[in-house]
Amino acid sequence: MIQQTSRRSEELHVLNEIGRALSSTLNKEDLTRKVWEELRRLFDVENFYIAELDPLRDEIQFDLEIVDGARMPKRARPAGNHITEYIIRTRQPVLIRDNYVGEMKKTGVEPLRTTGCFCGVPLVAYDHAIGAMAVYSDHERVFDEGHLELLRVLASEASIAIENARLFSEERTKARHLSLLNTISRNAIATLNPDEMLAKITEQLEAGLTYDHNRHRRAGVRDAQKW
């Protein structure tokens, strides 16, 4: 009982730290990395992912994927009838301790793995399922109800932070584009020569679009350096 109390106290302490850390940044890369770093303090896990559904592209995007302790490059796959989509669609946590394929068939989804165990929870922000977070292992009975509960608490903290970071990034991009359009409009009004006006518009559009392209490229380089 003393050991259980001590473990529970440490778990609550780590979860409180996670909550403070996630509320301190609106950078999505920092958020997902922090979730992984802190999760490793709660229990030993080498396979983990945070995935989001892109309904416009009908894709599952893996913002963070850890395989055998190593971070994988970001990737996306077409949405299908798999466990991640099931968690997002039903907003229900899933714990499979053994008989992986058989348990998957009970949920009516197509398994992408054949053995091991799985523990996954939905990411729900503002009453909207945005993705899923899960751990898995090649071995059976690695995870139990305690791990599932920890993931649920962690997901409740991470969901809002991740969604806020996404919304902030979208608004920042919109603001930059509006500023670009205002600049182009002012120059167009001030220029009477059509050729000169078109040249200025082209120059400003190229500068604005190049900024966005270079920003994403630099972010990719930073990720490669970190991981």
LUMLO-992572 format. One line per field, with one value per residue: residue in three letters; chain; x, y, z of N, C-alpha, C, CB in turn. Coordinates in steps of 0.2 Angstrom, whole numbers. Glycine has a CB too. Layout:
BEGIN
koltor <- c(ala|...)
fitor <- c(A|...)
n.east <- c(X|...)
n.north <- c(Y|...)
n.up <- c(Z|...)
ca.east <- c(X|...)
ca.north <- c(Y|...)
ca.up <- c(Z|...)
c.east <- c(X|...)
c.north <- c(Y|...)
c.up <- c(Z|...)
cb.east <- c(X|...)
cb.north <- c(Y|...)
cb.up <- c(Z|...)
***
This chain:
BEGIN
koltor <- c(met|ile|gln|gln|thr|ser|arg|arg|ser|glu|glu|leu|his|val|leu|asn|glu|ile|gly|arg|ala|leu|ser|ser|thr|leu|asn|lys|glu|asp|leu|thr|arg|lys|val|trp|glu|glu|leu|arg|arg|leu|phe|asp|val|glu|asn|phe|tyr|ile|ala|glu|leu|asp|pro|leu|arg|asp|glu|ile|gln|phe|asp|leu|glu|ile|val|asp|gly|ala|arg|met|pro|lys|arg|ala|arg|pro|ala|gly|asn|his|ile|thr|glu|tyr|ile|ile|arg|thr|arg|gln|pro|val|leu|ile|arg|asp|asn|tyr|val|gly|glu|met|lys|lys|thr|gly|val|glu|pro|leu|arg|thr|thr|gly|cys|phe|cys|gly|val|pro|leu|val|ala|tyr|asp|his|ala|ile|gly|ala|met|ala|val|tyr|ser|asp|his|glu|arg|val|phe|asp|glu|gly|his|leu|glu|leu|leu|arg|val|leu|ala|ser|glu|ala|ser|ile|ala|ile|glu|asn|ala|arg|leu|phe|ser|glu|glu|arg|thr|lys|ala|arg|his|leu|ser|leu|leu|asn|thr|ile|ser|arg|asn|ala|ile|ala|thr|leu|asn|pro|asp|glu|met|leu|ala|lys|ile|thr|glu|gln|leu|glu|ala|gly|leu|thr|tyr|asp|his|asn|arg|his|arg|arg|ala|gly|val|arg|asp|ala|gln|lys|trp)
fitor <- c(A|A|A|A|A|A|A|A|A|A|A|A|A|A|A|A|A|A|A|A|A|A|A|A|A|A|A|A|A|A|A|A|A|A|A|A|A|A|A|A|A|A|A|A|A|A|A|A|A|A|A|A|A|A|A|A|A|A|A|A|A|A|A|A|A|A|A|A|A|A|A|A|A|A|A|A|A|A|A|A|A|A|A|A|A|A|A|A|A|A|A|A|A|A|A|A|A|A|A|A|A|A|A|A|A|A|A|A|A|A|A|A|A|A|A|A|A|A|A|A|A|A|A|A|A|A|A|A|A|A|A|A|A|A|A|A|A|A|A|A|A|A|A|A|A|A|A|A|A|A|A|A|A|A|A|A|A|A|A|A|A|A|A|A|A|A|A|A|A|A|A|A|A|A|A|A|A|A|A|A|A|A|A|A|A|A|A|A|A|A|A|A|A|A|A|A|A|A|A|A|A|A|A|A|A|A|A|A|A|A|A|A|A|A|A|A|A|A|A|A|A|A|A|A|A|A|A)
n.east <- c(4|10|19|11|4|15|18|7|7|18|14|4|11|19|9|4|15|15|4|6|17|12|3|11|16|13|17|17|26|34|25|20|32|35|25|28|41|37|28|36|41|31|28|36|39|41|35|24|12|5|-9|-18|-34|-36|-49|-52|-42|-45|-36|-25|-14|2|8|17|28|34|45|51|58|64|62|51|50|38|22|9|-6|-19|-36|-44|-52|-47|-39|-35|-44|-56|-55|-56|-68|-77|-74|-70|-59|-47|-42|-31|-26|-21|-23|-24|-28|-40|-47|-47|-56|-68|-71|-74|-64|-50|-36|-19|-8|-2|1|4|0|-11|-15|-25|-31|-44|-42|-49|-56|-64|-77|-75|-68|-52|-41|-30|-21|-9|-1|9|14|25|24|12|0|7|2|-11|-27|-23|-13|-21|-29|-20|-16|-28|-30|-18|-21|-32|-27|-18|-25|-33|-22|-15|-25|-27|-14|-14|-25|-20|-8|-15|-22|-12|-5|-16|-17|-4|-6|-17|-10|-1|-10|-16|-4|-1|-13|-12|-1|-5|-15|-8|0|0|5|2|11|21|13|9|22|26|16|18|31|29|20|28|38|30|25|37|41|33|36|49|49|43|52|63|59|58|71|76|69|75|88|86|81)
n.north <- c(-6|6|7|9|20|29|28|33|46|51|50|59|71|72|73|85|93|92|98|111|113|111|122|132|135|138|131|118|108|108|105|92|85|87|80|67|66|68|58|46|47|42|29|14|14|11|13|24|36|51|55|64|67|72|79|85|80|67|60|51|59|58|66|65|51|37|24|9|17|27|43|44|51|63|58|53|44|36|38|24|9|7|5|18|27|21|25|39|41|35|41|34|26|13|-3|-16|-31|-44|-57|-50|-49|-55|-47|-35|-38|-39|-26|-23|-18|-16|-25|-18|-23|-39|-45|-43|-29|-15|2|15|32|44|61|75|90|105|98|91|78|77|69|55|46|35|20|6|-12|-25|-36|-46|-40|-29|-17|-10|-6|4|11|15|24|34|38|44|55|62|64|73|85|87|88|100|109|106|108|122|127|124|132|144|145|144|157|166|164|168|181|186|184|193|205|205|206|219|227|225|230|244|247|245|254|266|266|270|265|251|240|242|241|227|221|225|218|205|204|206|195|184|186|185|172|164|166|159|146|145|145|133|125|128|124|110|107|110|100|89|91|90|77)
n.up <- c(0|4|-6|-17|-14|-14|-28|-34|-30|-36|-49|-50|-47|-58|-68|-65|-67|-81|-85|-82|-90|-103|-104|-106|-118|-136|-146|-157|-160|-149|-139|-142|-141|-127|-121|-124|-118|-104|-102|-102|-90|-82|-85|-92|-109|-126|-138|-146|-150|-157|-166|-178|-186|-202|-209|-222|-231|-228|-221|-209|-199|-192|-180|-170|-168|-160|-161|-155|-146|-153|-162|-176|-193|-198|-204|-215|-218|-228|-222|-214|-209|-195|-179|-174|-180|-176|-162|-163|-169|-161|-149|-138|-126|-128|-123|-125|-120|-123|-135|-148|-162|-161|-152|-159|-170|-163|-161|-174|-182|-194|-191|-189|-184|-177|-165|-148|-136|-133|-130|-130|-132|-135|-141|-137|-139|-135|-136|-148|-157|-160|-163|-158|-145|-141|-134|-137|-138|-142|-134|-124|-111|-106|-103|-92|-83|-75|-83|-94|-88|-84|-97|-101|-92|-96|-109|-108|-104|-114|-126|-127|-127|-138|-148|-146|-150|-163|-168|-165|-174|-186|-186|-185|-197|-206|-202|-207|-220|-223|-220|-230|-241|-239|-240|-254|-260|-256|-263|-276|-278|-277|-288|-305|-317|-326|-329|-320|-308|-308|-308|-295|-287|-290|-285|-271|-268|-271|-261|-249|-250|-251|-238|-230|-236|-233|-219|-215|-220|-213|-200|-202|-204|-191|-184|-189|-184|-170|-168)
ca.east <- c(0|14|22|6|3|20|18|1|9|23|11|0|16|21|4|3|20|14|-1|10|22|8|0|16|18|8|21|14|31|36|19|20|38|34|20|32|46|34|25|41|42|26|29|41|35|45|31|20|10|-1|-11|-24|-38|-37|-55|-52|-38|-46|-30|-23|-7|6|12|23|28|40|45|57|62|67|57|51|48|31|20|2|-9|-26|-40|-47|-56|-42|-40|-35|-50|-61|-55|-58|-75|-82|-72|-69|-53|-47|-36|-31|-20|-19|-27|-24|-32|-47|-51|-49|-62|-74|-73|-76|-59|-45|-29|-13|-3|-5|2|6|-5|-12|-18|-26|-37|-46|-40|-56|-55|-70|-82|-73|-63|-47|-36|-29|-15|-8|5|8|20|25|22|6|-1|11|-2|-17|-31|-19|-10|-26|-32|-15|-16|-34|-28|-14|-25|-37|-22|-14|-30|-34|-16|-13|-30|-25|-8|-16|-29|-15|-4|-19|-23|-5|-5|-21|-15|1|-9|-21|-6|2|-15|-16|1|-2|-19|-10|4|-9|-19|-3|4|-4|7|0|16|24|9|10|28|26|11|22|37|27|17|34|41|26|24|43|42|29|39|56|48|41|58|68|56|60|78|77|67|80|94|84|80)
ca.north <- c(0|12|8|11|27|33|29|37|53|53|51|66|76|72|76|93|97|91|103|118|114|112|128|138|136|137|128|112|103|108|102|85|82|87|75|61|66|67|51|42|47|39|22|12|13|13|14|29|40|56|56|68|66|78|77|88|76|61|56|51|62|56|72|62|44|34|17|7|23|32|47|43|57|64|54|52|38|37|35|18|6|4|6|25|30|19|29|45|41|33|44|29|23|5|-7|-23|-34|-50|-59|-44|-49|-57|-41|-30|-41|-38|-19|-22|-14|-20|-24|-17|-28|-46|-48|-38|-26|-8|6|21|36|50|68|78|97|109|94|89|73|79|64|49|45|28|16|-1|-16|-32|-41|-45|-39|-24|-11|-12|-1|10|15|18|30|39|41|48|61|66|67|79|90|88|90|108|113|105|112|129|128|123|138|150|145|146|164|169|163|172|188|188|185|199|211|205|209|226|230|224|235|250|249|245|261|271|265|271|261|244|235|243|238|220|219|225|213|199|204|205|189|180|187|182|164|162|167|153|140|144|144|126|121|129|120|103|106|110|94|84|92|88|70)
ca.up <- c(0|4|-13|-22|-13|-17|-35|-36|-28|-41|-55|-49|-47|-65|-72|-63|-71|-88|-86|-82|-96|-109|-104|-106|-125|-141|-152|-157|-160|-142|-135|-143|-138|-120|-119|-124|-112|-98|-102|-101|-82|-79|-86|-97|-115|-131|-144|-144|-156|-157|-172|-179|-192|-207|-213|-228|-235|-226|-219|-202|-198|-186|-178|-166|-168|-157|-162|-151|-142|-158|-166|-183|-197|-198|-210|-215|-222|-229|-216|-215|-204|-191|-172|-172|-183|-171|-156|-164|-171|-155|-143|-132|-125|-130|-120|-128|-116|-126|-141|-151|-168|-159|-149|-164|-173|-159|-162|-181|-186|-197|-187|-193|-181|-176|-159|-143|-133|-136|-125|-133|-129|-139|-140|-137|-138|-136|-138|-154|-157|-165|-164|-153|-142|-139|-133|-139|-136|-145|-129|-121|-104|-103|-100|-88|-82|-73|-89|-98|-84|-84|-103|-101|-89|-100|-115|-107|-104|-121|-131|-127|-128|-145|-152|-146|-154|-170|-170|-165|-180|-192|-185|-186|-205|-209|-201|-211|-227|-223|-220|-237|-246|-238|-243|-261|-261|-256|-269|-282|-278|-278|-294|-311|-322|-325|-329|-313|-303|-309|-305|-288|-284|-291|-280|-264|-267|-270|-255|-244|-251|-249|-231|-228|-238|-229|-212|-215|-222|-207|-195|-204|-202|-184|-181|-190|-179|-163|-167)
c.east <- c(4|17|17|4|8|20|13|3|14|19|7|5|18|15|3|9|18|9|2|14|18|4|5|18|12|11|19|20|34|31|20|27|38|30|24|37|43|31|30|43|37|26|34|38|40|41|25|18|5|-3|-17|-27|-38|-43|-55|-48|-40|-40|-29|-15|-4|10|18|22|34|40|52|62|65|61|57|49|41|28|12|0|-16|-30|-43|-51|-51|-43|-40|-41|-56|-61|-58|-65|-79|-80|-71|-62|-53|-40|-37|-25|-17|-24|-29|-29|-39|-51|-52|-55|-68|-76|-75|-71|-54|-39|-23|-7|-6|-4|3|0|-5|-16|-19|-32|-38|-43|-46|-55|-61|-76|-81|-67|-58|-41|-36|-22|-14|-1|4|15|19|23|15|6|4|8|-9|-22|-28|-16|-15|-29|-26|-15|-22|-33|-24|-17|-29|-33|-20|-19|-31|-28|-14|-18|-28|-19|-10|-20|-24|-11|-9|-21|-17|-4|-10|-19|-9|-1|-13|-16|-3|-3|-16|-10|1|-8|-16|-5|0|-13|-14|1|-1|-2|6|5|20|20|9|16|29|22|15|27|34|24|23|37|37|25|31|44|39|33|46|55|46|48|63|65|58|67|80|75|72|86|92|84|84)
c.north <- c(6|13|11|18|32|34|33|45|56|54|58|71|77|75|83|96|97|97|110|119|115|119|134|139|135|134|121|107|103|104|94|81|82|82|68|61|65|60|46|42|43|31|20|11|15|14|18|33|45|57|60|66|73|76|80|83|68|57|56|54|61|62|70|54|41|27|14|12|28|36|46|50|57|60|55|46|39|34|29|15|3|7|14|28|28|23|36|46|39|37|40|26|15|2|-14|-26|-40|-52|-53|-44|-51|-51|-36|-32|-39|-31|-18|-18|-19|-19|-23|-21|-34|-48|-42|-35|-19|-5|13|25|42|56|72|85|101|104|91|84|75|74|58|49|38|25|9|-5|-22|-37|-40|-43|-34|-18|-14|-6|6|14|18|24|36|42|46|55|65|68|73|85|92|90|97|111|112|109|120|131|128|130|144|150|147|154|168|169|168|180|191|189|191|205|211|208|216|230|230|230|242|252|249|252|266|271|265|267|254|239|236|240|230|217|219|220|206|198|202|198|184|180|184|175|161|162|160|147|139|143|137|122|122|124|112|102|106|103|88|85|89|80|66)
c.up <- c(0|-3|-18|-21|-15|-24|-37|-35|-33|-47|-55|-50|-55|-69|-71|-67|-79|-90|-87|-88|-103|-110|-106|-114|-130|-147|-152|-157|-152|-138|-136|-140|-130|-118|-119|-119|-106|-97|-100|-93|-79|-79|-92|-103|-121|-138|-142|-150|-154|-164|-173|-186|-196|-211|-220|-233|-233|-225|-211|-202|-192|-184|-174|-166|-165|-158|-159|-148|-147|-162|-173|-187|-197|-205|-209|-219|-223|-223|-218|-209|-199|-184|-170|-175|-178|-165|-157|-166|-165|-149|-137|-132|-126|-126|-122|-124|-120|-132|-145|-157|-166|-156|-154|-168|-170|-160|-169|-185|-189|-193|-191|-190|-179|-169|-154|-139|-135|-130|-128|-131|-134|-137|-142|-135|-140|-139|-145|-154|-162|-167|-159|-151|-140|-138|-135|-138|-140|-141|-126|-114|-101|-100|-97|-88|-79|-78|-93|-94|-84|-91|-104|-98|-93|-106|-114|-106|-111|-126|-132|-129|-136|-150|-152|-150|-161|-172|-170|-171|-186|-192|-187|-194|-208|-208|-205|-218|-228|-224|-227|-242|-245|-241|-251|-263|-261|-261|-275|-283|-280|-284|-300|-317|-321|-325|-322|-307|-302|-306|-298|-284|-285|-286|-273|-263|-267|-264|-249|-244|-249|-242|-228|-229|-234|-222|-211|-216|-216|-201|-196|-202|-195|-181|-183|-186|-172|-163|-172)
cb.east <- c(-5|20|25|-1|2|27|17|-5|12|28|6|-4|22|23|-3|4|27|11|-7|14|26|3|-4|22|24|5|29|10|37|37|12|20|44|32|14|36|49|29|22|48|42|19|22|45|28|50|29|22|9|2|-13|-22|-45|-31|-62|-49|-31|-51|-24|-23|-8|10|8|23|26|41|45|61|67|71|57|45|51|29|22|-1|-8|-28|-45|-42|-61|-35|-35|-29|-51|-60|-48|-54|-76|-81|-77|-74|-50|-46|-37|-31|-22|-18|-34|-17|-29|-47|-46|-42|-61|-72|-67|-82|-56|-44|-28|-11|-1|-2|8|9|-4|-16|-14|-27|-35|-53|-34|-61|-49|-69|-89|-72|-65|-43|-29|-31|-13|-12|8|6|21|32|28|2|-1|16|-4|-15|-37|-14|-6|-32|-33|-8|-17|-40|-26|-8|-29|-41|-16|-11|-37|-37|-10|-14|-37|-24|-3|-20|-34|-10|-2|-26|-26|1|-6|-28|-13|7|-13|-25|0|3|-22|-16|8|-4|-24|-6|9|-14|-22|2|7|-4|15|-5|21|25|2|8|34|23|5|25|41|21|13|39|42|19|22|49|39|22|41|60|41|36|62|68|48|58|82|72|61|83|96|78|72)
cb.north <- c(0|11|1|7|28|30|22|36|53|48|45|66|75|65|72|94|93|84|103|119|107|106|129|136|131|144|129|110|106|115|104|83|87|94|74|60|73|73|49|43|54|41|18|6|17|7|7|33|37|63|49|76|63|80|80|95|77|57|60|44|70|50|77|65|41|36|15|2|20|29|54|38|56|71|47|59|31|33|41|13|1|7|3|28|27|12|29|48|35|26|50|23|24|4|-6|-24|-35|-56|-62|-42|-55|-63|-39|-30|-48|-39|-15|-18|-8|-19|-30|-9|-24|-51|-52|-32|-27|-9|6|20|39|50|70|75|100|114|97|95|66|85|67|42|51|24|17|-2|-17|-33|-41|-52|-45|-21|-7|-15|-3|8|10|13|28|36|35|44|60|61|61|77|89|82|86|110|110|97|110|131|123|117|138|150|138|143|166|166|156|171|189|182|179|200|209|198|205|227|226|217|234|252|243|239|262|271|258|278|262|242|237|250|240|217|224|232|213|198|210|210|187|181|195|185|162|166|173|152|140|151|148|124|124|136|120|101|112|115|92|85|99|91|69)
cb.up <- c(6|9|-16|-21|-5|-15|-38|-32|-21|-42|-56|-43|-43|-68|-70|-56|-70|-90|-81|-76|-97|-109|-98|-102|-127|-143|-151|-164|-164|-139|-138|-150|-140|-118|-124|-131|-112|-96|-109|-105|-80|-82|-87|-95|-115|-132|-147|-138|-162|-153|-175|-179|-190|-211|-210|-229|-233|-232|-222|-199|-200|-187|-174|-158|-175|-150|-170|-156|-139|-163|-164|-185|-204|-198|-210|-218|-218|-236|-214|-217|-206|-193|-168|-176|-190|-170|-153|-171|-176|-153|-141|-133|-118|-138|-112|-135|-109|-121|-138|-154|-173|-154|-143|-169|-175|-152|-160|-181|-182|-205|-182|-193|-174|-181|-159|-146|-125|-142|-118|-141|-122|-141|-144|-134|-141|-141|-137|-159|-158|-162|-164|-156|-137|-145|-125|-146|-129|-149|-123|-122|-100|-109|-106|-81|-78|-68|-93|-98|-77|-83|-108|-98|-82|-102|-118|-100|-99|-123|-130|-120|-124|-147|-150|-138|-152|-172|-164|-159|-181|-191|-178|-183|-207|-205|-193|-211|-229|-217|-215|-239|-245|-230|-241|-263|-257|-249|-269|-282|-271|-272|-295|-313|-323|-331|-334|-312|-304|-316|-309|-285|-288|-298|-281|-263|-273|-276|-253|-245|-258|-253|-228|-230|-245|-230|-210|-219|-228|-205|-195|-211|-205|-180|-184|-198|-179|-161|-169)
***
